[in-house]
Amino acid sequence: MNIRVTLFLAIFYTIGCVSNLFADTDPTLNDTIPLKEVVVVSTAKTEVNRNQAPLTISVVNRKTIEESTETGVLSILSEQVPGVFVTERGVTGYGINNGSAGTVTIHGVGQGNKVLMLFDGQPMWAGVFGHHIADAYVASDAERVEIIRGPGSLLYGSNAMGGVINVITRKATEDGIHGNGRIMYGSYDTWKFMGSSGYKKDKFNAYVSLNRDQTDGQRDNSAFYINNGYVKLGYEISDNWNVSGNAIIADFKVNNPGANTLPMFENWAKALRSTYSVSVSNKYEKMSGAVQAFYNDGKHKINDGHAATAPAQTAYFMSSDFNYGIALYESFRLIDGNLFTVGVDAKQWGGRAWNEDFNGNETQSLFDDKKVNEFAGYAVVQQTLFDKLTLNAGIRLENNEGYGNEWVPQGGIAYQINNQASLKASASKGFRSPNINDMFSPWGGANPDLKPEEMNNFDVSYLQSLWNNKLQLELTAFYAKGKNMILAPVNWGELNSNSGQFTNKGIDFAVSYQVLPALKLAGNYSYLDSDIKVPAAPKHKAFFNANWAIDKFTVSPSVQYVSDLYLSAYGGYGVPAEAVIPEGYEDYALLNCKVSYKATPYINLFINGENLTDASYRMYNGYPMPGIVVLGGVDFKF
């Protein structure tokens, strides 16, 4: 179907879904938040007014997460946040290794772990290959998600080059036992199960959740499953001190069918990922901070598979990795309008890789235990003058045992025009340290002398609320320039090198409008202009959603439009060079709609339709996305 026709039908259908709006309404559904009251922690490691935080920030709250039928956090962000894009390849599941999706870009920057994933401010990525594991970030575990759309290396160091996605995890907040669950079933024999429960008594709280997703997939050999468990415990030591800890375990298997014209056989990957953390925090009138320790590791078992004309593999690829560290920070409010934060953190990450025969015997060591140590200290000062003007500046010194020191400066300014409008600007630097694979890869190109990738970013944002905060607008313009990008060699025998560079610029726009107490409209648009070809980074991305509640029904149609999405050339194991799928670009528009019915105060029935116009599209070259997908289910609470 022609992209313009698809887009027209999608917009027409969306408008039709909300045309009869002036009926009975429910005033309790107005969840708009005055701009001045929004607080975030990602940019200062303590609560600050969003207007006063100099960086460009988006916050996706629990209500938005619950209204989605997505199991993974990343798919929600790709729709709800301008400038953020996440690749997918099937009805559910991102995968790892060859043919995997789940690449995250912010303002066109992200491939190669240039967007840092955090759980409660602590890094979550694989120690060997340096990338995040997209399937491990489950929506049921998230209370909210804070996104820095630009470098966050001042506070978080390496890998926060293009941005930061910080998942703030859930905890029990009500006395007694409370819980909820979800069961879903739909297209391609897809099942999704979720159950969670919280308990709070006096100073103790506990929260636990379990998830299971499975699907046959829309193509042969594309089945997927994941089991995910999450536990969080907390204890209020006193009015000023708290201790908490959590554990997250994800076990999944993904099959890779290969490109549609170049199918792969017996290509699958199993992974077991776990994360553990503990935090002791303090909060006084004039100071607050925490000491945090984390440990995450993973074990991967991969059958690289074979093309139709190639022989089957005789061994598995195996890897184990780790990433652990400790962070200590404290913020002080010593004089009126001032916030001063100092912190130190230390990390060690690495792992090993080997081949193993089908009997479990190691046949080849690809690289033995490798590890990298990093240590950093930073300071950030923020001063508000006359309740209008906020100045922010900070510096970080990162020491990496491989390449030495890296200085990271950042500065910003915010001006509160009035109670409903603010103007912000910032200049920031981000970087990414070379990972174990870059430096010690056994497949060619390994270079232990690599320097970190770097990016300088400049942005200006205008935020506006109107009509008693019913209408909220945000407009951002950005300019980013990267250098020392790590590039793979063109010819065999050459080394990886710091020889790449790029210039990205563009705009983000977001709007939400509470038309009626029972009707909310929201949308966003982003434009990216890059001087290089960047996969997973469309030139145009737009999203529009309407949420209409009437009596016991809620109807939520949405449209997503993507244009000029670059698809890099695809090649796989056993595929001759002349058969590689050529590069190209993709344009598409998707119409989705969710309808829910509140049967009782504790039971909610729903059905969700995706790609209702049956558009043909790809996000990853050679991997066509499914057509119409319908999932139905029930939510229940106790």
C-alpha positions in Angstrom: 0.0 0.0 0.0 1.3 3.5 -0.9 2.8 5.2 2.2 0.7 8.4 1.7 -2.5 6.4 1.3 -1.6 4.4 4.4 -0.9 7.5 6.4 -4.1 9.2 5.2 -6.2 6.1 6.3 -4.4 5.9 9.6 -5.1 9.6 10.4 -8.7 9.3 9.2 -9.3 6.2 11.4 -7.8 7.9 14.4 -9.9 11.0 14.0 -13.0 8.8 13.6 -12.3 6.9 16.8 -12.5 10.2 18.8 -15.1 12.1 16.9 -18.0 11.5 19.3 -16.3 13.0 22.3 -18.9 15.2 24.1 -20.6 12.5 26.1 -20.3 11.5 29.8 -16.8 12.0 31.1 -14.9 10.9 34.1 -13.1 13.9 35.8 -10.7 11.6 37.7 -8.9 10.8 34.4 -7.2 14.2 34.3 -3.6 13.3 35.1 -1.8 16.4 33.7 1.0 17.6 36.0 1.9 21.3 36.2 5.3 21.8 34.5 6.8 23.5 37.5 6.2 20.4 39.8 7.8 17.8 37.6 11.0 16.4 39.3 13.6 14.1 37.9 16.7 12.4 39.4 18.6 11.3 36.3 20.4 14.6 35.7 21.4 15.4 39.3 21.1 12.2 41.3 18.7 14.1 43.5 15.2 15.5 43.0 15.3 18.7 40.9 12.7 20.7 39.0 12.5 19.7 35.4 12.6 23.3 34.4 15.8 23.8 36.2 17.6 20.8 34.8 19.6 22.1 31.8 19.6 18.9 29.8 16.8 17.7 27.5 14.7 15.3 29.5 11.6 13.1 28.9 9.7 11.2 31.6 7.4 8.3 30.9 5.2 7.6 33.9 3.6 4.5 35.3 0.2 5.3 33.8 1.6 5.4 30.3 3.5 2.2 30.9 0.3 0.4 32.2 -1.8 1.6 29.3 0.6 -0.1 26.8 0.3 -3.8 26.1 4.1 -3.9 25.4 6.1 -6.2 27.7 9.4 -4.4 27.0 10.2 -0.9 28.1 12.1 0.1 24.9 9.1 -0.4 22.5 7.1 2.1 24.6 9.9 4.7 24.5 10.2 4.4 20.8 6.6 5.7 20.5 6.3 8.1 23.4 9.7 10.0 23.3 10.7 12.2 20.4 14.2 11.6 19.0 14.3 8.0 20.4 14.1 5.0 18.0 14.3 1.3 18.7 14.5 -1.4 16.0 12.3 -4.5 16.1 12.2 -7.6 13.9 9.1 -9.5 15.0 5.9 -9.8 17.0 7.9 -9.9 20.3 11.5 -10.4 21.3 14.6 -8.5 20.1 17.3 -11.2 20.2 21.1 -11.1 20.4 23.9 -12.0 18.0 23.5 -11.9 14.2 20.2 -10.5 13.0 19.2 -9.1 16.4 17.1 -6.0 16.9 16.7 -3.7 19.9 19.2 -1.1 18.7 18.5 2.2 20.5 19.4 5.6 19.0 18.8 9.1 20.5 19.2 11.9 18.0 20.8 9.4 15.6 23.5 8.2 18.1 23.4 4.8 19.7 24.8 1.9 17.7 27.7 0.2 19.6 26.3 0.9 23.0 26.3 4.7 22.8 23.1 5.0 24.8 23.5 3.9 28.4 20.8 1.7 30.0 20.4 2.1 33.8 18.3 0.5 36.4 17.9 2.9 39.3 21.0 4.7 38.1 23.2 1.6 37.8 24.5 0.5 34.4 23.1 -2.6 32.7 25.1 -3.9 29.7 27.1 -6.9 28.7 30.8 -6.8 29.7 32.3 -8.4 26.6 30.4 -6.9 23.6 29.5 -3.7 25.5 25.9 -3.6 24.3 22.7 -3.6 26.4 20.4 -6.7 26.3 17.1 -5.2 25.1 14.9 -8.2 26.2 16.0 -7.8 29.8 14.2 -4.5 30.4 10.6 -5.4 31.4 7.8 -2.9 31.6 6.2 -4.5 34.7 9.4 -3.6 36.7 9.3 0.1 35.9 7.7 2.8 38.0 8.8 5.4 35.5 11.5 5.9 32.9 13.7 9.0 32.7 15.4 9.7 29.4 18.2 12.2 28.8 18.2 13.0 25.1 21.8 13.9 24.8 25.1 13.1 26.6 24.9 12.0 30.2 28.6 11.1 30.7 29.1 13.8 33.4 27.3 11.7 36.0 27.4 8.3 34.4 30.7 8.0 32.5 31.2 5.7 29.5 28.5 4.7 27.1 26.2 7.7 28.0 27.5 9.3 24.8 24.2 9.7 22.9 21.9 9.6 25.9 20.7 7.8 29.0 17.6 5.6 29.7 17.1 5.2 33.4 14.5 2.7 34.5 13.3 3.7 38.0 12.1 0.4 39.5 8.8 -0.2 41.3 8.4 -0.8 45.1 5.5 -1.4 47.4 4.0 1.9 48.6 0.7 0.9 50.2 0.2 -1.0 53.5 -0.7 -4.6 53.3 -0.6 -6.9 50.2 -1.5 -5.7 46.8 -1.0 -7.2 43.4 -2.0 -7.4 39.8 -1.6 -9.7 36.8 -2.1 -9.9 33.1 -2.7 -12.7 30.6 -2.6 -12.0 26.8 -2.9 -14.2 23.8 -3.0 -13.4 20.1 -1.4 -13.7 16.6 1.3 -16.2 15.9 0.4 -18.2 19.0 1.8 -15.4 21.2 1.3 -15.7 24.9 2.2 -13.1 27.6 1.9 -13.6 31.3 2.7 -11.2 34.1 2.1 -11.2 37.8 3.3 -8.9 40.5 2.7 -8.3 44.2 3.8 -5.8 46.8 3.8 -5.9 50.6 4.4 -3.0 53.0 4.3 -3.0 56.8 5.7 -0.3 59.0 9.2 0.4 57.7 9.6 -2.7 55.5 8.5 -3.0 51.9 8.8 -5.8 49.3 7.9 -6.1 45.6 8.1 -9.1 43.3 7.1 -9.7 39.7 7.3 -12.6 37.2 6.9 -12.5 33.4 6.7 -15.1 30.6 6.5 -14.2 26.9 6.5 -16.7 24.1 5.6 -16.7 20.4 6.0 -18.9 17.3 6.9 -15.7 15.4 5.6 -14.6 12.0 8.3 -16.5 10.1 9.6 -20.1 10.2 12.4 -20.5 12.7 11.6 -17.3 14.6 10.2 -18.6 17.9 11.1 -16.8 21.1 10.6 -17.1 24.8 11.7 -15.2 27.9 11.2 -15.7 31.6 11.9 -12.7 33.8 11.9 -12.3 37.6 12.3 -9.2 39.7 12.5 -8.7 43.5 13.0 -5.5 45.4 13.3 -5.1 49.2 13.5 -2.0 51.2 13.7 -0.9 54.8 13.4 2.5 56.4 16.2 2.6 59.0 15.1 6.0 60.2 13.4 9.2 59.0 16.6 10.0 57.2 18.1 6.7 56.1 16.9 3.9 53.8 18.3 0.7 52.5 17.1 -1.2 49.5 18.2 -4.0 47.2 16.9 -5.7 44.1 17.6 -8.7 41.9 16.6 -9.2 38.3 17.0 -12.4 36.3 16.2 -12.9 32.6 16.3 -16.3 30.8 15.5 -16.3 27.1 16.0 -18.1 23.8 15.7 -16.5 20.5 15.7 -18.1 17.0 17.1 -16.1 14.0 15.5 -17.1 10.7 18.0 -14.9 8.7 17.0 -12.5 6.0 13.8 -13.5 4.2 15.7 -14.1 0.9 18.7 -15.6 2.6 17.2 -17.9 5.3 19.3 -19.3 8.1 18.9 -22.7 9.8 19.6 -23.8 13.4 20.6 -20.3 14.2 19.6 -19.6 17.9 20.9 -18.0 21.0 20.2 -18.7 24.7 21.1 -16.2 27.4 20.9 -16.0 31.2 21.3 -12.5 32.6 21.2 -11.5 36.2 21.6 -8.2 38.1 21.9 -7.5 41.8 22.2 -4.2 43.6 22.1 -2.6 47.0 21.7 1.0 48.0 21.9 2.9 51.2 20.5 6.4 50.9 20.1 9.4 53.1 17.9 12.5 52.9 18.1 15.5 55.1 16.9 19.0 54.8 20.2 20.3 53.5 21.8 17.2 52.0 21.0 13.9 50.4 22.9 11.1 48.7 23.6 7.4 48.5 26.2 4.6 48.2 25.2 2.1 45.6 26.8 -1.2 44.6 25.8 -3.4 41.6 26.8 -6.6 39.9 25.4 -7.9 36.7 26.6 -10.9 34.6 25.5 -13.1 31.7 26.1 -16.4 30.1 25.4 -16.8 26.4 25.2 -20.0 24.3 24.9 -19.5 20.5 24.6 -21.7 17.5 25.6 -19.6 14.6 23.6 -21.8 12.2 24.1 -22.1 8.5 22.7 -21.1 5.2 20.9 -23.6 3.0 24.0 -24.5 1.0 26.5 -24.4 3.9 27.4 -27.2 6.4 25.9 -27.2 9.9 28.0 -25.9 12.8 30.0 -28.3 14.8 30.4 -26.2 18.0 28.7 -23.5 20.0 29.9 -20.0 20.6 30.0 -19.4 24.4 30.7 -16.3 26.4 30.4 -15.1 30.0 30.7 -11.5 31.0 30.4 -9.3 34.1 30.0 -5.7 34.9 30.1 -4.5 38.5 31.0 -1.4 40.5 30.2 1.0 43.3 29.1 4.6 43.3 29.1 7.2 46.2 27.6 10.6 45.8 26.2 13.4 48.1 24.3 16.6 47.2 24.3 19.7 49.4 21.9 22.6 49.6 24.1 24.9 51.7 22.7 28.3 50.6 19.3 29.3 49.1 18.9 28.2 45.5 22.1 26.2 45.5 22.7 22.5 44.8 26.2 21.1 44.9 26.8 17.4 44.1 30.1 15.5 44.4 30.6 11.8 43.6 33.0 9.0 42.8 32.4 5.7 41.1 34.5 2.7 40.2 33.7 -0.1 37.7 35.2 -3.3 36.4 33.9 -5.1 33.4 35.0 -7.9 31.1 34.6 -11.6 30.4 35.8 -14.4 28.2 34.6 -16.3 25.0 35.3 -19.8 23.7 33.9 -22.5 21.5 32.4 -25.7 22.9 31.4 -28.9 21.1 28.0 -30.4 21.4 29.2 -32.6 24.3 30.1 -29.6 26.4 33.8 -29.8 25.9 35.8 -26.6 25.3 37.5 -26.8 21.9 39.0 -23.3 21.4 39.6 -20.3 23.6 38.7 -17.2 21.6 40.0 -14.9 24.3 40.7 -15.6 27.9 39.5 -13.5 30.9 39.8 -9.9 30.0 38.8 -7.0 32.2 38.9 -3.2 32.3 39.0 -1.0 35.4 37.5 2.5 35.4 37.5 5.1 38.2 36.0 8.5 38.2 35.2 11.6 40.3 32.9 14.4 39.4 31.4 17.6 40.8 28.3 19.5 39.7 27.1 22.9 40.9 23.7 24.4 40.3 22.6 27.9 41.4 19.1 29.5 41.0 19.0 33.3 41.1 15.9 35.5 41.6 13.7 32.3 41.3 14.1 32.7 37.5 17.6 32.0 36.3 19.4 28.7 37.0 23.0 28.1 36.1 24.5 24.6 36.0 28.1 23.4 35.5 30.1 20.3 36.1 33.3 18.4 35.4 34.2 14.7 35.5 37.6 13.0 35.3 37.4 9.4 34.2 40.5 7.2 34.4 40.5 4.1 32.2 43.5 1.7 32.7 43.7 1.3 28.9 43.7 4.8 27.5 44.2 7.0 30.5 42.2 10.1 31.5 39.1 11.5 29.9 37.8 15.0 31.0 34.0 15.5 30.6 32.7 19.1 31.0 29.1 20.1 31.0 27.3 23.4 31.4 23.7 24.7 31.0 21.3 27.6 31.7 17.6 27.6 32.4 15.3 30.7 32.5 11.8 30.5 34.1 10.0 33.0 31.9 6.8 32.6 34.0 5.0 29.8 35.9 4.1 28.1 32.7 7.1 28.7 30.4 10.8 28.1 30.5 13.8 28.3 28.2 16.9 26.0 28.5 20.2 25.5 26.8 23.1 23.2 27.4 26.5 22.2 26.1 27.7 18.7 27.1 30.2 16.1 26.2 29.7 12.3 26.0 32.1 9.4 25.4 32.2 5.6 25.0 35.2 3.5 26.1 36.3 0.8 23.6 34.8 -2.5 24.7 36.4 -5.9 25.1 35.4 -7.0 21.6 36.9 -3.8 20.0 40.2 -4.4 21.7 40.6 -8.2 21.8 38.3 -9.6 19.1 39.5 -12.9 17.6 37.7 -12.2 14.3 40.2 -9.5 13.2 40.7 -5.9 13.8 41.5 -6.1 17.6 43.3 -3.0 18.7 44.1 -2.6 22.5 45.3 1.0 21.8 42.0 2.4 20.9 40.9 5.8 22.3 37.3 6.5 23.5 34.7 7.8 21.1 33.6 11.4 21.8 30.7 13.6 21.1 30.0 17.3 21.8 26.4 18.3 22.0 24.5 21.6 22.1 20.8 22.0 22.5 18.1 24.6 23.2 14.6 23.7 24.6 11.5 25.7 25.1 8.7 24.3 27.4 5.3 25.8 27.6 2.1 25.0 29.6 -1.2 26.7 28.7 -4.9 26.7 29.8 -4.3 25.7 33.4 -1.7 23.1 32.3 -4.1 21.3 30.0 -1.9 22.0 27.0 1.9 21.2 27.3 4.4 21.8 24.6 8.1 21.2 24.2 10.4 22.2 21.3 14.1 21.3 21.2 16.8 22.0 18.7 20.1 20.1 18.8 23.5 20.0 17.2 26.0 17.2 17.8 29.5 16.5 16.5 31.3 13.2 17.0 34.9 12.1 16.5 37.2 9.2 17.2 34.4 6.8 16.2 35.7 3.2 16.2 35.5 1.8 12.7 36.1 -1.8 11.6 38.9 -2.3 9.0 38.1 -2.5 5.4 40.8 -5.0 4.6 41.7 -8.2 6.4 44.8 -7.7 8.6 44.1 -4.1 9.4 43.1 -2.9 12.9 40.0 -1.2 14.3 40.7 2.5 14.3 39.5 5.8 15.7 38.8 7.3 12.3 35.1 8.0 12.1 33.2 11.2 12.6 29.7 12.6 12.2 27.6 15.7 12.5 23.9 15.4 13.5 21.4 18.2 13.9 17.6 18.4 14.1 14.6 19.2 16.2 12.2 17.4 18.6 8.6 18.5 19.3 6.2 17.0 21.8 2.6 18.1 22.7 -0.1 16.8 25.0 -3.6 18.3 25.4 -6.2 17.3 27.9 -9.2 18.3 25.7 -11.7 17.0 28.2 -11.4 15.2 31.5 -11.9 11.9 29.6 -10.0 12.8 26.5 -6.3 13.3 26.1 -4.4 13.8 22.9 -0.6 13.5 22.7 2.0 13.5 19.9 5.6 14.0 19.0 7.7 14.6 16.0 11.5 14.4 15.4 13.7 15.5 12.5 17.2 14.3 12.1 19.8 15.5 9.6 23.1 13.5 9.6 26.0 13.8 7.3 26.5 10.0 7.4 24.2 7.0 6.9 23.0 5.9 10.3 21.0 2.7 10.7 18.1 2.7 13.2 17.8 6.5 13.0 15.0 7.8 10.7 15.1 11.3 9.3 11.4 11.8 10.2 9.5 10.1 13.1 6.1 11.1 14.2 3.6 9.6 16.7 0.0 10.6 17.6 -2.2 9.1 20.3 -5.7 9.7 21.6 -7.0 8.3 24.8 -10.8 8.5 25.2 -12.6 7.2 28.3 -16.4 6.8 28.2 -18.3 5.0 30.8 -16.5 1.7 31.3 -14.8 1.8 27.9 -11.4 3.3 26.9 -10.4 3.6 23.3 -6.8 4.5 22.4 -5.9 4.7 18.7 -2.4 5.8 17.6 -0.5 6.5 14.5 3.3 6.2 14.0 5.0 7.5 10.9 8.6 6.8 10.0 10.4 8.1 6.9 14.0 7.7 5.5 15.0 4.9 7.8 18.3 3.7 6.5 18.7 -0.1 6.3 22.4 -1.2 6.1 23.4 -4.0 3.9 22.9 -7.5 5.3 25.3 -10.5 5.2 25.3 -13.6 7.3 27.4 -16.8 8.0 27.8 -18.9 4.9 26.3 -16.2 2.6 28.4 -15.4 -0.5 29.4 -11.8 -1.0 27.4 -11.5 -4.2 24.2 -12.5 -2.4 24.3 -9.8 0.3 21.1 -7.8 0.4 21.9 -4.2 -0.7 21.3 -1.2 1.5 18.1 0.8 1.2 15.7 3.1 2.9 12.2 2.4 4.4 9.1 4.6 4.8 6.0 3.4 6.7 3.0 4.4 8.7 1.4 2.2 11.3 -2.1 2.4 12.8 -2.7 0.8 16.2 -5.7 0.8 18.4 -6.4 -0.6 21.9 -9.9 -0.9 23.3 -10.4 -1.8 27.0 -13.5 -2.5 29.2 -13.5 -2.1 33.0 -15.7 -5.1 33.9 -15.3 -4.6 37.6 -13.1 -2.4 39.8 -10.6 -5.3 39.7 -10.9 -6.7 36.2 -10.1 -5.0 32.9 -10.6 -6.7 29.5 -8.8 -5.4 26.5 -7.9 -6.1 22.8 -5.0 -4.5 21.0 -4.5 -4.3 17.3 -1.2 -3.3 15.7 -0.5 -2.4 12.1 -4.2 -2.4 11.3 -3.7 -1.3 7.7 -1.4 -4.3 7.1 1.5 -2.1 6.0 4.6 -3.8 4.7 7.8 -2.5 6.4 11.2 -3.4 7.9 13.3 -1.9 10.7 16.2 -4.3 10.0 17.3 -5.2 6.5 16.0 -8.6 5.4 13.6 -8.9 8.3 10.0 -8.0 7.3 7.8 -7.1 10.2 4.5 -8.8 10.7 1.2 -7.6 9.2 -1.9 -7.2 11.3 -1.3 -8.4 14.9 -4.1 -8.7 17.4 -3.6 -9.5 21.1 -6.4 -9.7 23.6 -6.2 -10.3 27.4 -7.3 -9.4 30.9 -5.8 -7.3 33.6 -6.7 -8.1 37.2 -5.9 -6.6 40.6 -6.2 -7.8 44.2 
